[in-house]
Amino acid sequence: YARMVRAQGGGAGVGEATVFASHAWTFVFEELIESLRFFENQQLAAGKPPSYFWLDIFVVDENAAHTYPSEWWQTSFTQAVGAIGHTALVLTPWRSPVPLRRAWCLWEIYSTLCTKAKLSVCMSDAEMADFHRALVEEVDNVISALCTIDAETAEAGSKKDLDMIFSTVRTLDG
């Protein structure tokens, strides 16, 4: 079951989304939450107000996404990402980032860039510590892990979803 909890300061803990959370559905939910918690702690430390996350698993039925017309993805979804204005890309595991191989995640990144929304990368404390260490000790591994995006080999839960995403991108870029 679900319940609403009071946020710090007595607020409802629910509000208009201020951060779009981009993540792969294959993540362990705990890793997703740890990554978003890391992101939020960084935001609060920088003096930003608390975030309200837009999580697709609660908002859009991506299992039925292939039934949405491509115009919906080109307009409604992309406009929502732009209106939120900030995307937090959960990039784990950083050594082999799943979101960079998933068509839906690449579409979310594409929508973020097209709308000129802010894109931040987040990961759990442990992943971030390993990433920072690798930046100093093994930069070549960081480069090869993060610089090998090939949208043509991206995967999706179904061929229909993949075809719809590629068709929409081709229409927009065409």
Stockholm file with secondary structure:
# STOCKHOLM 1.0

chainA/1-174         YARMVRAQGGGAGVGEATVFASHAWTFVFEELIESLRFFENQQLAAGKPPSYFWLDIFVVDENAAHTYPSEWWQTSFTQAVGAIGHTALVLTPWRSPVPLRRAWCLWEIYSTLCTKAKLSVCMSDAEMADFHRALVEEVDNVISALCTIDAETAEAGSKKDLDMIFSTVRTLDG
#=GR chainA/1-174 SS CCCCCCCGGGCCSCCSCSEEEECCTTSCHHHHHHHHHHHHHHHHHTTCCCCCEEEHHHHCCGGGGGGSCHHHIIIIIHHHHHHHCEEEEECCSTTSCGGGGBHHHHHHHHHHHHTTCEEEEECCHHHHHHHHHHHHHCHHHHHHHHSCCCGGGCBCSSHHHHHHHHHHHHHHHC
#=GC SS_cons         CCCCCCCGGGCCSCCSCSEEEECCTTSCHHHHHHHHHHHHHHHHHTTCCCCCEEEHHHHCCGGGGGGSCHHHIIIIIHHHHHHHCEEEEECCSTTSCGGGGBHHHHHHHHHHHHTTCEEEEECCHHHHHHHHHHHHHCHHHHHHHHSCCCGGGCBCSSHHHHHHHHHHHHHHHC
//
